Amino acid sequence: MRLHSLSVAAIAAVLLPGCATVTRGTSQKFAIESSPPKAAVALSTGQTCVTPCRLKLKRKHGFTATFTKTGYETYRAEVKSRFSGGGAAATAGNVLIGGLIGAAVDGSSGALNNLTPNPLKVELVASAASTPAAPTPADRPE
């Protein structure tokens, strides 16, 4: 019986070395919003969308999101990939089953990270060219 338990543990250690990689995955759902909506967004990862949008993005690396909309200034926002710990279950799984190998897999895969801020919300500013200028004294009738 003891041999059977050791065999199961050994197989689990080989098949599930990165518990956060298994439980959380290396990607996350990411929401992008703008005011006003319907802005084009181009990510430095090569993905694009029109706000509001939801994407599935890799957790490992941050990126830059560039927002464009006719009549508004271009806006760039930085999204960071930050260590989140991967949750108690993943950490406990690494200690019990994966050990150092599991921790190394989770760390290198980005499974322990989260993209922040999520959701990414931006307020676009009207461009000077599209904003009517205030009348100057020379423009006012006398």
N, CA, C and O atoms as a MOPAC input file, in Angstrom:
PM7 MOZYME 1SCF
protein

 N      0.82600 1    -1.19400 1     0.00000 1
 C      0.00000 1     0.00000 1     0.00000 1
 C      0.86700 1     1.25400 1     0.00000 1
 O      0.56800 1     2.22400 1    -0.69700 1
 N      1.94100 1     1.23100 1     0.78400 1
 C      2.84100 1     2.37700 1     0.85300 1
 C      3.50900 1     2.62000 1    -0.49800 1
 O      3.70200 1     3.76800 1    -0.90000 1
 N      3.85600 1     1.56000 1    -1.18700 1
 C      4.47600 1     1.68100 1    -2.50700 1
 C      3.49500 1     2.32400 1    -3.48900 1
 O      3.88700 1     3.15400 1    -4.30900 1
 N      2.22600 1     1.94100 1    -3.40500 1
 C      1.19400 1     2.51200 1    -4.26900 1
 C      1.05800 1     4.02200 1    -4.02500 1
 O      0.96500 1     4.79200 1    -4.98100 1
 N      1.04600 1     4.44700 1    -2.77100 1
 C      0.94700 1     5.86700 1    -2.42900 1
 C      2.13900 1     6.64400 1    -2.95700 1
 O      1.98600 1     7.75000 1    -3.47500 1
 N      3.32000 1     6.07200 1    -2.82700 1
 C      4.52500 1     6.73100 1    -3.34100 1
 C      4.48200 1     6.83900 1    -4.86000 1
 O      4.91800 1     7.84100 1    -5.42500 1
 N      3.96200 1     5.81600 1    -5.51800 1
 C      3.86000 1     5.84400 1    -6.97900 1
 C      2.91400 1     6.94600 1    -7.43400 1
 O      3.21700 1     7.67700 1    -8.37700 1
 N      1.77400 1     7.06600 1    -6.77300 1
 C      0.80400 1     8.10800 1    -7.11600 1
 C      1.42500 1     9.48500 1    -6.90300 1
 O      1.27100 1    10.37300 1    -7.74200 1
 N      2.12100 1     9.66300 1    -5.79200 1
 C      2.76600 1    10.94600 1    -5.50700 1
 C      3.83500 1    11.25400 1    -6.54300 1
 O      3.95600 1    12.40000 1    -6.97600 1
 N      4.60600 1    10.26600 1    -6.94600 1
 C      5.65800 1    10.48000 1    -7.94600 1
 C      5.06100 1    10.86300 1    -9.29500 1
 O      5.56700 1    11.76300 1    -9.96400 1
 N      4.00000 1    10.19200 1    -9.69300 1
 C      3.34400 1    10.50900 1   -10.97000 1
 C      2.76600 1    11.91800 1   -10.92700 1
 O      2.89900 1    12.67800 1   -11.88600 1
 N      2.12300 1    12.26800 1    -9.81100 1
 C      1.56000 1    13.61000 1    -9.66900 1
 C      2.65400 1    14.66400 1    -9.72000 1
 O      2.46500 1    15.71900 1   -10.32400 1
 N      3.78500 1    14.39700 1    -9.10000 1
 C      4.89200 1    15.35700 1    -9.10000 1
 C      5.42400 1    15.59200 1   -10.50400 1
 O      5.86500 1    16.69600 1   -10.82200 1
 N      5.38600 1    14.57000 1   -11.34500 1
 C      5.86700 1    14.71400 1   -12.71600 1
 C      4.82200 1    15.38900 1   -13.59700 1
 O      5.15900 1    16.24100 1   -14.41900 1
 N      3.56700 1    15.01600 1   -13.43200 1
 C      2.51700 1    15.53800 1   -14.30100 1
 C      2.00700 1    16.91400 1   -13.90300 1
 O      1.53000 1    17.66300 1   -14.75500 1
 N      2.10000 1    17.26100 1   -12.61900 1
 C      1.57400 1    18.53200 1   -12.13500 1
 C      2.65000 1    19.36800 1   -11.45400 1
 O      2.47400 1    19.77200 1   -10.30500 1
 N      3.75900 1    19.63700 1   -12.13800 1
 C      4.83300 1    20.35300 1   -11.45600 1
 C      4.50400 1    21.79500 1   -11.12700 1
 O      5.03200 1    22.32300 1   -10.14800 1
 N      3.67000 1    22.44400 1   -11.88600 1
 C      3.33800 1    23.84600 1   -11.62700 1
 C      1.87000 1    23.96900 1   -11.31000 1
 O      1.04200 1    24.07200 1   -12.21500 1
 N      1.53600 1    23.96000 1   -10.03500 1
 C      0.11700 1    23.94400 1    -9.66300 1
 C     -0.62000 1    25.20700 1   -10.09200 1
 O     -1.76500 1    25.11900 1   -10.53200 1
 N     -0.00200 1    26.37500 1    -9.97700 1
 C     -0.67400 1    27.59000 1   -10.45000 1
 C     -0.82500 1    27.53400 1   -11.96700 1
 O     -1.81700 1    28.01900 1   -12.51000 1
 N      0.14500 1    26.95100 1   -12.64500 1
 C      0.05300 1    26.79400 1   -14.09400 1
 C     -1.17200 1    25.95900 1   -14.43300 1
 O     -1.86400 1    26.23500 1   -15.41200 1
 N     -1.44500 1    24.93100 1   -13.62000 1
 C     -2.59000 1    24.06600 1   -13.85900 1
 C     -3.88700 1    24.72200 1   -13.39400 1
 O     -4.87300 1    24.71900 1   -14.13200 1
 N     -3.90700 1    25.28200 1   -12.18900 1
 C     -5.15200 1    25.80900 1   -11.63700 1
 C     -5.53900 1    27.17600 1   -12.17200 1
 O     -6.72600 1    27.44800 1   -12.35200 1
 N     -4.57600 1    28.03800 1   -12.42900 1
 C     -4.87900 1    29.40300 1   -12.87900 1
 C     -4.64700 1    29.58500 1   -14.35700 1
 O     -5.31500 1    30.39900 1   -14.99500 1
 N     -3.71600 1    28.84700 1   -14.90900 1
 C     -3.34900 1    29.00300 1   -16.30500 1
 C     -2.35800 1    30.13100 1   -16.50200 1
 O     -2.09200 1    30.90800 1   -15.58600 1
 N     -1.81900 1    30.21300 1   -17.69700 1
 C     -0.82300 1    31.23500 1   -18.00500 1
 C     -1.45500 1    32.46700 1   -18.65000 1
 O     -0.76000 1    33.44100 1   -18.93800 1
 N     -2.77000 1    32.42800 1   -18.87700 1
 C     -3.49400 1    33.55900 1   -19.46200 1
 C     -4.61000 1    33.98500 1   -18.52300 1
 O     -5.02800 1    33.22300 1   -17.65200 1
 N     -5.09000 1    35.21600 1   -18.70800 1
 C     -6.20900 1    35.70300 1   -17.90800 1
 C     -7.13800 1    36.52900 1   -18.77200 1
 O     -6.73700 1    37.05400 1   -19.81100 1
 N     -8.38500 1    36.64000 1   -18.33500 1
 C     -9.34200 1    37.50900 1   -19.01900 1
 C     -9.00700 1    38.94100 1   -18.64800 1
 O     -8.75700 1    39.24900 1   -17.48300 1
 N     -9.00300 1    39.82000 1   -19.65200 1
 C     -8.60600 1    41.20400 1   -19.44200 1
 C     -9.62500 1    42.11900 1   -20.10700 1
 O     -9.96600 1    41.93200 1   -21.27500 1
 N    -10.11100 1    43.11000 1   -19.36200 1
 C    -11.13500 1    44.03700 1   -19.86600 1
 C    -10.51200 1    45.40800 1   -20.14300 1
 O     -9.69000 1    45.90200 1   -19.37100 1
 N    -10.92200 1    46.00400 1   -21.25900 1
 C    -10.45300 1    47.33900 1   -21.63700 1
 C    -11.67100 1    48.20500 1   -21.91600 1
 O    -12.55100 1    47.83100 1   -22.69200 1
 N    -11.71000 1    49.38300 1   -21.26500 1
 C    -12.84100 1    50.30200 1   -21.41600 1
 C    -12.31900 1    51.70700 1   -21.65300 1
 O    -11.22500 1    52.06400 1   -21.21500 1
 N    -13.12000 1    52.49900 1   -22.35400 1
 C    -12.75600 1    53.90800 1   -22.55400 1
 C    -14.00300 1    54.76400 1   -22.47400 1
 O    -15.12200 1    54.31100 1   -22.71700 1
 N    -13.76800 1    56.01600 1   -22.12400 1
 C    -14.83100 1    57.01100 1   -22.14900 1
 C    -14.32800 1    58.13800 1   -23.04500 1
 O    -13.34700 1    58.79200 1   -22.69100 1
 N    -14.95100 1    58.38700 1   -24.17700 1
 C    -16.09100 1    57.70100 1   -24.74300 1
 C    -15.71900 1    56.31200 1   -25.27800 1
 O    -14.54700 1    56.02300 1   -25.51500 1
 N    -16.73300 1    55.45900 1   -25.46400 1
 C    -16.47300 1    54.12300 1   -26.00100 1
 C    -16.17200 1    54.16100 1   -27.49600 1
 O    -16.16100 1    55.22400 1   -28.11700 1
 N    -15.93400 1    53.00600 1   -28.04500 1
 C    -15.65000 1    52.80300 1   -29.46600 1
 C    -14.30800 1    53.38400 1   -29.89600 1
 O    -14.15700 1    53.85200 1   -31.02400 1
 N    -13.33300 1    53.35000 1   -28.98300 1
 C    -11.96400 1    53.74500 1   -29.32400 1
 C    -11.22600 1    52.50800 1   -29.82500 1
 O    -11.43600 1    51.40600 1   -29.31900 1
 N    -10.37600 1    52.69300 1   -30.80500 1
 C     -9.53400 1    51.59300 1   -31.28800 1
 C     -8.36700 1    51.43000 1   -30.31600 1
 O     -7.75700 1    52.41300 1   -29.89600 1
 N     -8.06600 1    50.19100 1   -29.96500 1
 C     -6.97300 1    49.90500 1   -29.04600 1
 C     -6.00400 1    48.95200 1   -29.72700 1
 O     -6.40700 1    47.90700 1   -30.23900 1
 N     -4.72300 1    49.31500 1   -29.73000 1
 C     -3.67000 1    48.45200 1   -30.26600 1
 C     -2.70900 1    48.12600 1   -29.12100 1
 O     -2.14200 1    49.02800 1   -28.50400 1
 N     -2.53400 1    46.84700 1   -28.84600 1
 C     -1.62700 1    46.42000 1   -27.79300 1
 C     -0.24300 1    46.17100 1   -28.37000 1
 O     -0.10800 1    45.78800 1   -29.53200 1
 N      0.78000 1    46.38800 1   -27.56000 1
 C      2.14700 1    46.13300 1   -28.00900 1
 C      2.38300 1    44.64500 1   -28.26200 1
 O      3.41500 1    44.26900 1   -28.81800 1
 N      1.43400 1    43.79500 1   -27.85800 1
 C      1.51000 1    42.35200 1   -28.12400 1
 C      1.03500 1    42.02100 1   -29.52900 1
 O      1.18400 1    40.88700 1   -29.98400 1
 N      0.45500 1    43.02000 1   -30.23200 1
 C     -0.03500 1    42.80100 1   -31.58300 1
 C     -1.54300 1    42.63800 1   -31.66300 1
 O     -2.09800 1    42.65000 1   -32.76200 1
 N     -2.21900 1    42.48900 1   -30.54200 1
 C     -3.66600 1    42.33000 1   -30.54500 1
 C     -4.34400 1    43.69200 1   -30.64700 1
 O     -3.78600 1    44.70800 1   -30.23200 1
 N     -5.55900 1    43.69900 1   -31.20800 1
 C     -6.33400 1    44.92800 1   -31.33400 1
 C     -7.78500 1    44.65500 1   -30.95100 1
 O     -8.25100 1    43.51600 1   -30.98300 1
 N     -8.48500 1    45.72400 1   -30.58800 1
 C     -9.91400 1    45.62200 1   -30.30100 1
 C    -10.50400 1    47.02200 1   -30.31500 1
 O     -9.77900 1    48.00700 1   -30.45000 1
 N    -11.82000 1    47.10700 1   -30.17500 1
 C    -12.54100 1    48.37300 1   -30.07500 1
 C    -13.27400 1    48.34400 1   -28.73500 1
 O    -13.96200 1    47.37500 1   -28.41100 1
 N    -13.11500 1    49.42100 1   -27.96100 1
 C    -13.69700 1    49.44600 1   -26.61900 1
 C    -15.21600 1    49.54400 1   -26.64800 1
 O    -15.79000 1    50.15000 1   -27.55200 1
 N    -15.86400 1    48.94200 1   -25.65000 1
 C    -15.30400 1    48.08900 1   -24.61400 1
 C    -15.00000 1    46.70800 1   -25.18600 1
 O    -15.71500 1    46.21400 1   -26.05800 1
 N    -13.93300 1    46.09400 1   -24.68700 1
 C    -13.56500 1    44.77200 1   -25.20100 1
 C    -12.98900 1    43.89800 1   -24.09200 1
 O    -12.52800 1    44.38700 1   -23.06100 1
 N    -13.03000 1    42.60100 1   -24.33400 1
 C    -12.49600 1    41.60400 1   -23.41400 1
 C    -11.56300 1    40.70800 1   -24.21000 1
 O    -11.92400 1    40.20600 1   -25.27400 1
 N    -10.36800 1    40.51500 1   -23.68600 1
 C     -9.36200 1    39.68900 1   -24.35200 1
 C     -8.82300 1    38.65300 1   -23.38200 1
 O     -8.92700 1    38.82200 1   -22.16700 1
 N     -8.25500 1    37.59900 1   -23.90500 1
 C     -7.54000 1    36.63200 1   -23.07700 1
 C     -6.05600 1    36.85500 1   -23.36600 1
 O     -5.58900 1    36.63500 1   -24.48300 1
 N     -5.32500 1    37.29400 1   -22.34000 1
 C     -3.92500 1    37.68700 1   -22.51500 1
 C     -3.00400 1    36.87800 1   -21.61700 1
 O     -3.40000 1    36.44000 1   -20.53700 1
 N     -1.78100 1    36.68600 1   -22.06700 1
 C     -0.76200 1    36.00400 1   -21.27300 1
 C     -0.44600 1    36.83800 1   -20.04200 1
 O     -0.32400 1    38.06000 1   -20.12900 1
 N     -0.31400 1    36.18000 1   -18.89900 1
 C     -0.01100 1    36.84400 1   -17.63400 1
 C      1.45600 1    37.25800 1   -17.50500 1
 O      1.77400 1    38.15100 1   -16.71900 1
 N      2.34200 1    36.63000 1   -18.25500 1
 C      3.78200 1    36.73100 1   -18.00500 1
 C      4.37100 1    38.12700 1   -18.22500 1
 O      5.21400 1    38.57100 1   -17.44400 1
 N      3.93900 1    38.81800 1   -19.27200 1
 C      4.54700 1    40.10800 1   -19.61100 1
 C      3.51600 1    41.22000 1   -19.66000 1
 O      2.38600 1    41.01800 1   -20.10500 1
 N      3.91900 1    42.40300 1   -19.19700 1
 C      3.09000 1    43.58200 1   -19.32900 1
 C      3.09800 1    44.05100 1   -20.78000 1
 O      3.76100 1    43.46200 1   -21.63400 1
 N      2.35500 1    45.11500 1   -21.04300 1
 C      2.27000 1    45.63200 1   -22.40300 1
 C      1.81200 1    47.08700 1   -22.37500 1
 O      1.42500 1    47.61200 1   -21.33200 1
 N      1.86300 1    47.72400 1   -23.54000 1
 C      1.35000 1    49.08600 1   -23.71000 1
 C      0.08900 1    49.00600 1   -24.55500 1
 O      0.05200 1    48.30200 1   -25.56400 1
 N     -0.94100 1    49.73000 1   -24.14100 1
 C     -2.18300 1    49.82600 1   -24.91000 1
 C     -2.28000 1    51.24500 1   -25.45800 1
 O     -2.21300 1    52.21100 1   -24.69800 1
 N     -2.43800 1    51.37300 1   -26.77400 1
 C     -2.54900 1    52.67400 1   -27.42200 1
 C     -3.98300 1    52.86000 1   -27.91300 1
 O     -4.48300 1    52.07500 1   -28.71800 1
 N     -4.63600 1    53.91200 1   -27.41600 1
 C     -6.02900 1    54.20500 1   -27.74000 1
 C     -6.07400 1    55.33000 1   -28.77300 1
 O     -5.39400 1    56.34500 1   -28.62400 1
 N     -6.87300 1    55.14500 1   -29.81200 1
 C     -7.07900 1    56.19200 1   -30.81200 1
 C     -8.57300 1    56.30000 1   -31.12400 1
 O     -9.30200 1    55.31000 1   -31.17500 1
 N     -8.98700 1    57.54100 1   -31.32700 1
 C    -10.38400 1    57.81600 1   -31.72000 1
 C    -10.38600 1    59.18100 1   -32.38700 1
 O     -9.77900 1    60.12800 1   -31.88800 1
 N    -11.06800 1    59.27400 1   -33.51000 1
 C    -11.14700 1    60.53600 1   -34.22900 1
 C    -11.70300 1    61.61700 1   -33.31100 1
 O    -12.73000 1    61.43100 1   -32.65800 1
 N    -10.99600 1    62.76400 1   -33.27200 1
 C    -11.42300 1    63.89000 1   -32.44900 1
 C    -10.84800 1    63.85100 1   -31.03500 1
 O    -11.13600 1    64.72900 1   -30.22100 1
 N    -10.03600 1    62.83300 1   -30.74200 1
 C     -9.45200 1    62.69700 1   -29.40600 1
 C     -7.95400 1    62.47600 1   -29.50800 1
 O     -7.45500 1    61.94300 1   -30.49900 1
 N     -7.24500 1    62.89400 1   -28.46600 1
 C     -5.80300 1    62.69400 1   -28.42500 1
 C     -5.48400 1    61.22000 1   -28.23900 1
 O     -6.19700 1    60.49600 1   -27.54400 1
 N     -4.39900 1    60.79000 1   -28.87400 1
 C     -3.92600 1    59.41400 1   -28.68400 1
 C     -3.50300 1    59.25700 1   -27.22800 1
 O     -2.87700 1    60.14300 1   -26.64700 1
 N     -3.85600 1    58.12100 1   -26.65900 1
 C     -3.54700 1    57.87100 1   -25.24000 1
 C     -2.83900 1    56.52500 1   -25.11700 1
 O     -3.27200 1    55.53000 1   -25.69700 1
 N     -1.75300 1    56.50400 1   -24.35900 1
 C     -1.01600 1    55.25700 1   -24.11800 1
 C     -1.09000 1    54.90700 1   -22.64200 1
 O     -0.87800 1    55.75700 1   -21.77800 1
 N     -1.39300 1    53.64900 1   -22.36400 1
 C     -1.47600 1    53.17100 1   -20.98700 1
 C     -0.57000 1    51.95500 1   -20.82600 1
 O     -0.51100 1    51.08800 1   -21.69900 1
 N      0.12500 1    51.90600 1   -19.70800 1
 C      1.00100 1    50.77700 1   -19.39400 1
 C      0.24800 1    49.79400 1   -18.50400 1
 O     -0.39700 1    50.18700 1   -17.53200 1
 N      0.33800 1    48.52300 1   -18.84600 1
 C     -0.22200 1    47.45300 1   -18.03200 1
 C      0.95200 1    46.61900 1   -17.56300 1
 O      1.78100 1    46.19800 1   -18.36900 1
 N      1.02800 1    46.37900 1   -16.27100 1
 C      2.14700 1    45.65100 1   -15.66700 1
 C      1.75800 1    44.20700 1   -15.38500 1
 O      0.59300 1    43.89900 1   -15.13300 1
 N      2.74500 1    43.33700 1   -15.43200 1
 C      2.58400 1    41.96000 1   -14.99400 1
 C      3.22800 1    41.88600 1   -13.62000 1
 O      4.44100 1    42.04000 1   -13.47800 1
 N      2.39500 1    41.64700 1   -12.60600 1
 C      2.89400 1    41.66900 1   -11.22700 1
 C      2.66000 1    40.33600 1   -10.54200 1
 O      1.66100 1    39.65900 1   -10.78200 1
 N      3.59900 1    39.97800 1    -9.69000 1
 C      3.49600 1    38.76000 1    -8.90000 1
 C      2.27400 1    38.84500 1    -8.00100 1
 O      2.09900 1    39.81900 1    -7.26800 1
 N      1.42400 1    37.81700 1    -8.06000 1
 C      0.22500 1    37.79900 1    -7.22500 1
 C      0.23600 1    36.64500 1    -6.24200 1
 O     -0.64800 1    36.55900 1    -5.39000 1
 N      1.20800 1    35.75900 1    -6.33700 1
 C      1.29100 1    34.61100 1    -5.44300 1
 C      0.55700 1    33.39600 1    -5.95200 1
 O      0.82800 1    32.28600 1    -5.49400 1
 N     -0.35700 1    33.56400 1    -6.87700 1
 C     -1.03100 1    32.42400 1    -7.47600 1
 C     -2.11600 1    31.79000 1    -6.62400 1
 O     -2.72900 1    30.80900 1    -7.04500 1
 N     -2.36300 1    32.31800 1    -5.45400 1
 C     -3.41500 1    31.75200 1    -4.62000 1
 C     -2.89300 1    30.70200 1    -3.66100 1
 O     -1.85500 1    30.08500 1    -3.90200 1
 N     -3.60700 1    30.50800 1    -2.58800 1
 C     -3.19600 1    29.56800 1    -1.54000 1
 C     -3.16700 1    28.13800 1    -2.04000 1
 O     -2.26300 1    27.38000 1    -1.68800 1
 N     -4.14400 1    27.75200 1    -2.85900 1
 C     -4.19300 1    26.36800 1    -3.33500 1
 C     -2.98500 1    26.03300 1    -4.19200 1
 O     -2.41100 1    24.95100 1    -4.06100 1
 N     -2.59500 1    26.94500 1    -5.06300 1
 C     -1.44200 1    26.69700 1    -5.92500 1
 C     -0.16300 1    26.62800 1    -5.10900 1
 O      0.68500 1    25.76900 1    -5.35100 1
 N     -0.01900 1    27.52500 1    -4.14600 1
 C      1.16900 1    27.53100 1    -3.30400 1
 C      1.24500 1    26.24700 1    -2.48400 1
 O      2.30700 1    25.63000 1    -2.39300 1
 N      0.12900 1    25.84300 1    -1.88800 1
 C      0.10200 1    24.60500 1    -1.10900 1
 C      0.39100 1    23.40500 1    -2.00300 1
 O      1.10200 1    22.48400 1    -1.60200 1
 N     -0.15800 1    23.41700 1    -3.20800 1
 C      0.10800 1    22.32400 1    -4.15100 1
 C      1.57500 1    22.22300 1    -4.50300 1
 O      2.12200 1    21.12500 1    -4.61400 1
 N      2.21500 1    23.37400 1    -4.68100 1
 C      3.64300 1    23.35700 1    -4.97900 1
 C      4.44100 1    22.76700 1    -3.81800 1
 O      5.36800 1    21.98800 1    -4.03700 1
 N      4.09100 1    23.12900 1    -2.60800 1
 C      4.81700 1    22.63100 1    -1.44100 1
 C      4.62000 1    21.13200 1    -1.30500 1
 O      5.57900 1    20.39900 1    -1.06500 1
 N      3.37400 1    20.66500 1    -1.45700 1
 C      3.06800 1    19.25600 1    -1.24400 1
 C      3.48500 1    18.35800 1    -2.40300 1
 O      3.99200 1    17.25600 1    -2.19000 1
 N      3.27400 1    18.82300 1    -3.61100 1
 C      3.49300 1    17.94300 1    -4.77000 1
 C      4.67800 1    18.37700 1    -5.62500 1
 O      5.57500 1    17.58100 1    -5.90300 1
 N      4.67800 1    19.62600 1    -6.03400 1
 C      5.65800 1    20.05300 1    -7.03000 1
 C      6.99100 1    20.49300 1    -6.47700 1
 O      8.00600 1    20.40400 1    -7.16800 1
 N      7.01200 1    20.96600 1    -5.24600 1
 C      8.25500 1    21.42100 1    -4.64900 1
 C      8.90900 1    22.51700 1    -5.45700 1
 O      8.23500 1    23.38300 1    -6.01500 1
 N     10.21500 1    22.47400 1    -5.51600 1
 C     10.96400 1    23.50300 1    -6.23700 1
 C     10.68100 1    23.48700 1    -7.72700 1
 O     10.66900 1    24.53100 1    -8.37900 1
 N     10.45300 1    22.29400 1    -8.26400 1
 C     10.16300 1    22.20700 1    -9.69900 1
 C      8.85800 1    22.94000 1   -10.00000 1
 O      8.79100 1    23.71600 1   -10.95300 1
 N      7.82900 1    22.70100 1    -9.20200 1
 C      6.54000 1    23.36500 1    -9.41300 1
 C      6.64800 1    24.86600 1    -9.29200 1
 O      6.08100 1    25.60900 1   -10.09300 1
 N      7.38600 1    25.31300 1    -8.27500 1
 C      7.56600 1    26.74900 1    -8.09100 1
 C      8.30500 1    27.36000 1    -9.27500 1
 O      7.97500 1    28.46300 1    -9.71000 1
 N      9.29800 1    26.65600 1    -9.79400 1
 C     10.05800 1    27.15300 1   -10.94300 1
 C      9.18700 1    27.22700 1   -12.19400 1
 O      9.26400 1    28.19200 1   -12.95500 1
 N      8.35900 1    26.20400 1   -12.40200 1
 C      7.46700 1    26.20900 1   -13.57400 1
 C      6.48000 1    27.35800 1   -13.47200 1
 O      6.27600 1    28.09500 1   -14.43600 1
 N      5.85800 1    27.51300 1   -12.29200 1
 C      4.88900 1    28.59900 1   -12.11700 1
 C      5.53400 1    29.96100 1   -12.30800 1
 O      4.96000 1    30.84300 1   -12.94700 1
 N      6.72300 1    30.13000 1   -11.75700 1
 C      7.40800 1    31.41100 1   -11.88000 1
 C      7.78800 1    31.73200 1   -13.30800 1
 O      7.64000 1    32.87400 1   -13.74500 1
 N      8.27500 1    30.74900 1   -14.04400 1
 C      8.71800 1    31.01200 1   -15.41500 1
 C      7.56000 1    31.09200 1   -16.40400 1
 O      7.70200 1    31.71100 1   -17.45800 1
 N      6.41800 1    30.48100 1   -16.09000 1
 C      5.27900 1    30.50500 1   -17.01400 1
 C      4.43800 1    31.76900 1   -16.86600 1
 O      3.62600 1    32.08600 1   -17.73600 1
 N      4.63600 1    32.49100 1   -15.75700 1
 C      3.82600 1    33.68000 1   -15.50200 1
 C      2.53300 1    33.36800 1   -14.78000 1
 O      1.73200 1    34.27100 1   -14.54200 1
 N      2.30500 1    32.10100 1   -14.42100 1
 C      1.05400 1    31.70100 1   -13.77700 1
 C      0.86400 1    32.36500 1   -12.41600 1
 O     -0.26400 1    32.47200 1   -11.93300 1
 N      1.94700 1    32.80900 1   -11.79900 1
 C      1.84600 1    33.46300 1   -10.49100 1
 C      1.59700 1    34.96600 1   -10.61400 1
 O      1.49000 1    35.65400 1    -9.59900 1
 N      1.50300 1    35.48100 1   -11.83500 1
 C      1.33700 1    36.91600 1   -12.07000 1
 C     -0.10400 1    37.26200 1   -12.42800 1
 O     -0.90000 1    36.39800 1   -12.79700 1
 N     -0.41300 1    38.54200 1   -12.30800 1
 C     -1.67100 1    39.12000 1   -12.78800 1
 C     -1.34100 1    40.38500 1   -13.55300 1
 O     -0.40800 1    41.11000 1   -13.20600 1
 N     -2.11500 1    40.64400 1   -14.59900 1
 C     -1.98500 1    41.90300 1   -15.33400 1
 C     -2.77100 1    42.96800 1   -14.58400 1
 O     -3.93700 1    42.76400 1   -14.24700 1
 N     -2.12900 1    44.11000 1   -14.32000 1
 C     -2.79900 1    45.18800 1   -13.59100 1
 C     -2.53100 1    46.52700 1   -14.25400 1
 O     -1.42300 1    46.74400 1   -14.74400 1
 N     -3.48700 1    47.42400 1   -14.29100 1
 C     -4.82800 1    47.29800 1   -13.72700 1
 C     -5.73400 1    46.46800 1   -14.63200 1
 O     -5.55800 1    46.45400 1   -15.85100 1
 N     -6.67700 1    45.79700 1   -14.04700 1
 C     -7.67700 1    45.02500 1   -14.78300 1
 C     -9.00300 1    45.18000 1   -14.05200 1
 O     -9.15000 1    44.66500 1   -12.94300 1
 N     -9.97000 1    45.87300 1   -14.64300 1
 C    -10.00600 1    46.36600 1   -16.01700 1
 C     -9.16200 1    47.61900 1   -16.20600 1
 O     -8.92400 1    48.38000 1   -15.26800 1
 N     -8.72000 1    47.81100 1   -17.43400 1
 C     -8.01200 1    49.02600 1   -17.81600 1
 C     -9.07400 1    50.01600 1   -18.28900 1
 O     -9.74800 1    49.78300 1   -19.29200 1
 N     -9.21700 1    51.12800 1   -17.55600 1
 C    -10.21400 1    52.15400 1   -17.88400 1
 C     -9.49600 1    53.45900 1   -18.17000 1
 O     -8.68100 1    53.91400 1   -17.36700 1
 N     -9.79600 1    54.06400 1   -19.31600 1
 C     -9.15900 1    55.33900 1   -19.65700 1
 C    -10.21800 1    56.36700 1   -20.04300 1
 O    -11.29600 1    56.03900 1   -20.53800 1
 N     -9.86300 1    57.61700 1   -19.79400 1
 C    -10.70200 1    58.75700 1   -20.16000 1
 C     -9.97800 1    59.49300 1   -21.27900 1
 O     -8.91400 1    60.06800 1   -21.05200 1
 N    -10.54300 1    59.48300 1   -22.48400 1
 C     -9.91300 1    60.15200 1   -23.61400 1
 C    -10.18800 1    61.64800 1   -23.56300 1
 O    -11.24700 1    62.08200 1   -23.11000 1
 N     -9.22100 1    62.43000 1   -24.03500 1
 C     -9.31400 1    63.89400 1   -24.01600 1
 C     -9.51400 1    64.37800 1   -25.44700 1
 O     -8.79100 1    63.97700 1   -26.35900 1
 N    -10.50400 1    65.24200 1   -25.62900 1
 C    -10.76000 1    65.79700 1   -26.96400 1
 C     -9.53000 1    66.54200 1   -27.45400 1
 O     -8.88700 1    67.26500 1   -26.69300 1
 N     -9.20800 1    66.36100 1   -28.72500 1
 C     -8.03000 1    67.04800 1   -29.27500 1
 C     -8.33900 1    68.52500 1   -29.47600 1
 O     -9.49300 1    68.90800 1   -29.67100 1
 N     -7.29900 1    69.34600 1   -29.42600 1
 C     -7.46100 1    70.79900 1   -29.56600 1
 C     -8.07600 1    71.14700 1   -30.91000 1
 O     -8.83400 1    72.11200 1   -31.01000 1
 N     -7.76500 1    70.38200 1   -31.93900 1
 C     -8.28500 1    70.67500 1   -33.27300 1
 C     -9.79100 1    70.45200 1   -33.34900 1
 O    -10.47100 1    71.08600 1   -34.15600 1
 N    -10.31700 1    69.55600 1   -32.51600 1
 C    -11.75000 1    69.27900 1   -32.58400 1
 C    -12.55300 1    70.08300 1   -31.56700 1
 O    -13.78300 1    70.07500 1   -31.60700 1
 N    -11.86800 1    70.78100 1   -30.65100 1
 C    -12.55500 1    71.59400 1   -29.65200 1
 C    -12.69700 1    73.00500 1   -30.19000 1
 O    -11.69700 1    73.61700 1   -30.56700 1
 N    -13.91900 1    73.54400 1   -30.23800 1
 C    -14.06800 1    74.90700 1   -30.74600 1
 C    -13.32100 1    75.88700 1   -29.84100 1
 O    -13.39100 1    75.80300 1   -28.61500 1
 N    -12.62100 1    76.79800 1   -30.46200 1
 C    -11.85800 1    77.79500 1   -29.70200 1
 C    -12.82200 1    78.85400 1   -29.15900 1
 O    -13.83000 1    79.18500 1   -29.78200 1
 N    -12.48600 1    79.35800 1   -28.00700 1
 C    -13.27800 1    80.44900 1   -27.42900 1
 C    -13.07700 1    81.67900 1   -28.29400 1
 O    -11.97700 1    81.91400 1   -28.79400 1
 N    -14.11900 1    82.45800 1   -28.47400 1
 C    -13.96500 1    83.65100 1   -29.32200 1
 C    -12.99400 1    84.64100 1   -28.69500 1
 O    -12.98000 1    84.84900 1   -27.48100 1
 N    -12.19400 1    85.23700 1   -29.54600 1
 C    -11.25000 1    86.25100 1   -29.08300 1
 C    -11.93000 1    87.60900 1   -29.24000 1
 O    -12.94000 1    87.71000 1   -29.93700 1
 N    -11.39900 1    88.65200 1   -28.60900 1
 C    -12.01800 1    89.98100 1   -28.76000 1
 C    -12.13000 1    90.40500 1   -30.22200 1
 O    -13.07000 1    91.11500 1   -30.58100 1
 N    -11.19500 1    89.98700 1   -31.06800 1
 C    -11.25000 1    90.37900 1   -32.47400 1
 C    -12.41100 1    89.68800 1   -33.19000 1
 O    -12.91100 1    90.19800 1   -34.19300 1
 N    -12.85500 1    88.50300 1   -32.66800 1
 C    -13.93600 1    87.75300 1   -33.29900 1
 C    -15.32000 1    88.25800 1   -32.90600 1
 O    -16.30900 1    87.89800 1   -33.54400 1
 N    -15.40700 1    89.08000 1   -31.87500 1
 C    -16.71600 1    89.51800 1   -31.36400 1
 C    -17.20200 1    90.74200 1   -32.15500 1
 O    -16.43700 1    91.66000 1   -32.45000 1
 N    -18.48500 1    90.72000 1   -32.48300 1
 C    -19.00900 1    91.90700 1   -33.18800 1
 C    -19.12100 1    93.07100 1   -32.20700 1
 O    -19.34100 1    92.88400 1   -31.01100 1
 N    -18.96600 1    94.26400 1   -32.74400 1
 C    -19.01600 1    95.46400 1   -31.88200 1
 C    -20.32500 1    96.14200 1   -31.98400 1
 O    -20.54500 1    97.16200 1   -31.33200 1

